[in-house]
């Protein structure tokens, strides 16, 4: 039985236009995200077969595939909810995101400095990857991570709360090779209420790293 399933979009294909076209949303969700779900499930089946037969010749590749596909599934599942056609601007107290706004200011100095760092991290990711705002439980601070592929170059235990997909399939049909323009446009659709909820949830489980005394 498949362990992972493709989540439904929280809006229709046209909900994020003109920032992201309906064609991109449909292909991105129905094809690319679906492929990561299938890849994770297929890899789990292959690992189960390897355990059953005690054939471990492909273990390195299987573990790498599981990390790639599962992380792709998780990041995309966050990505869809991080966006809304009514989004953009900054996180504000009146919108229920005051605690998040304070944390951003404390961690980065100001919202503008945070925006600049996440934009630059997203736009300059080499090859395929993501720009991510994450809660880091050891310090209790927010950090920006530049994620290669889906899982590389991240701090252990950090929880992503806002993700910018910088893979070409996320923008190329509309923005061509202008990744910087796409990242700048992304700020118009950020769902700060969703990000704020994820920040609160991440803080509440902040002791996830059981470090030795």
FIMIMAR-291073 format. One record per residue (C-alpha): residue in one letter; x, z, y. Coordinates in pm, whole numbers, padded with zeros to 5 digits, always signed. Example, Ala and Ser with C-alpha at 12.3 -4.5 7.8 and 13.67 -1.06 7.14 Angstrom:
2
A+01230+00780-00450
S+01367+00714-00106
// end
This chain:
213
X+00000+00000+00000
X+00131-00094+00346
X+00243+00210+00543
X+00241+00049+00886
X-00033-00156+01052
X-00047-00365+01368
X-00232-00167+01637
X-00501-00338+01841
X-00425-00416+02204
X-00586-00169+02446
X-00703-00466+02660
X-00772-00837+02626
X-00505-01105+02646
X-00573-01178+03013
X-00568-00817+03133
X-00212-00826+03268
X-00229-01164+03441
X-00073-01292+03656
X+00224-01064+03580
X+00215-01155+03210
X+00018-01459+03100
X-00251-01442+02828
X-00049-01683+02613
X+00254-01452+02614
X+00046-01144+02532
X-00122-01321+02240
X+00201-01456+02092
X+00395-01138+02159
X+00140-00909+01996
X-00009-01127+01722
X+00314-01293+01608
X+00624-01096+01714
X+00489-00742+01684
X+00311-00834+01362
X+00641-00959+01220
X+00805-00621+01280
X+00518-00444+01104
X+00548-00677+00807
X+00925-00643+00805
X+00908-00262+00795
X+00655-00265+00510
X+00849-00528+00314
X+01172-00331+00351
X+01007-00011+00228
X+00890-00200-00082
X+01240-00333-00140
X+01386+00017-00107
X+01131+00149-00355
X+01235-00124-00599
X+01601-00038-00548
X+01531+00329-00630
X+01329+00233-00935
X+01594-00003-01073
X+01891+00190-00933
X+02026-00130-00781
X+02205-00037-00462
X+02403-00353-00384
X+02189-00434-00081
X+02143-00079+00051
X+02334-00138+00378
X+02126-00440+00469
X+01799-00273+00373
X+01868+00037+00581
X+01962-00182+00878
X+01646-00390+00834
X+01429-00078+00819
X+01578+00057+01143
X+01533-00281+01314
X+01174-00348+01211
X+01047+00008+01236
X+01200+00058+01580
X+01054-00275+01690
X+00711-00162+01574
X+00738+00174+01753
X+00869+00035+02081
X+00604-00236+02095
X+00332+00017+02019
X+00446+00214+02324
X+00491-00102+02533
X+00127-00214+02515
X-00003+00122+02633
X+00264+00152+02904
X+00092-00135+03087
X-00244-00181+03259
X-00392-00436+03493
X-00470-00151+03733
X-00116-00011+03730
X+00190-00026+03948
X+00309+00175+04243
X+00458+00519+04181
X+00344+00819+03974
X+00139+01041+04206
X-00010+01391+04193
X-00358+01260+04278
X-00345+01032+03973
X-00247+01314+03738
X+00120+01216+03724
X+00267+01470+03963
X+00473+01650+03697
X+00625+01319+03589
X+00702+01231+03952
X+00880+01564+04000
X+01083+01513+03682
X+01189+01165+03793
X+01299+01298+04131
X+01492+01584+03971
X+01661+01365+03710
X+01746+01064+03927
X+01738+01186+04287
X+01435+00978+04387
X+01185+00732+04247
X+01365+00442+04413
X+01695+00537+04248
X+01523+00566+03911
X+01354+00229+03959
X+01685+00067+04048
X+01858+00211+03739
X+01585+00116+03492
X+01553-00232+03645
X+01928-00291+03624
X+01951-00153+03268
X+01663-00376+03155
X+01780-00693+03330
X+02145-00670+03222
X+02093-00584+02855
X+02323-00823+02671
X+02131-01049+02436
X+01808-00889+02315
X+01700-00538+02400
X+01501-00295+02610
X+01525-00077+02917
X+01387+00267+02834
X+01298+00584+03022
X+01333+00865+02771
X+01298+01242+02756
X+01621+01400+02633
X+01534+01736+02468
X+01880+01895+02474
X+01897+01897+02854
X+01524+01871+02922
X+01593+01582+03159
X+01481+01222+03179
X+01743+00956+03108
X+01754+00577+03114
X+01874+00404+02799
X+01981+00043+02754
X+01866-00033+02401
X+02027-00319+02210
X+01797-00502+01970
X+01546-00226+01895
X+01752+00073+01795
X+02115+00051+01910
X+02286+00247+02188
X+02039+00536+02211
X+02091+00912+02219
X+01977+01093+01906
X+01653+01283+01956
X+01552+01121+02284
X+01184+01023+02310
X+01092+00693+02482
X+00810+00729+02733
X+00837+00404+02932
X+00977+00084+02781
X+01053-00256+02936
X+01084-00532+02677
X+01375-00756+02779
X+01369-00984+02475
X+01320-01348+02571
X+00994-01371+02377
X+00846-01120+02625
X+00883-01350+02925
X+01042-01690+02860
X+00723-01900+02849
X+00636-01783+03199
X+00960-01677+03369
X+01201-01911+03186
X+01552-01765+03213
X+01473-01544+03514
X+01478-01207+03339
X+01536-01027+03669
X+01211-01169+03810
X+01019-01057+03503
X+01156-00702+03520
X+01069-00678+03889
X+00716-00799+03817
X+00677-00543+03538
X+00659-00262+03793
X+00322-00400+03904
X+00158-00315+03570
X+00314+00020+03474
X+00048+00262+03350
X+00178+00587+03500
X-00100+00792+03344
X+00016+00684+02999
X+00379+00756+03086
X+00282+01099+03219
X+00096+01183+02897
X+00397+01081+02692
X+00626+01294+02911
X+00406+01600+02863
X+00387+01545+02487
X+00764+01498+02462
X+00829+01822+02651
X+00593+02015+02426
X+00796+01910+02122
X+01128+01954+02302
X+01277+02174+02028
X+01285+01881+01788
X+01666+01902+01779
X+01741+02199+01555
X+02101+02247+01658
X+02329+02500+01498
X+02368+02820+01704
// end
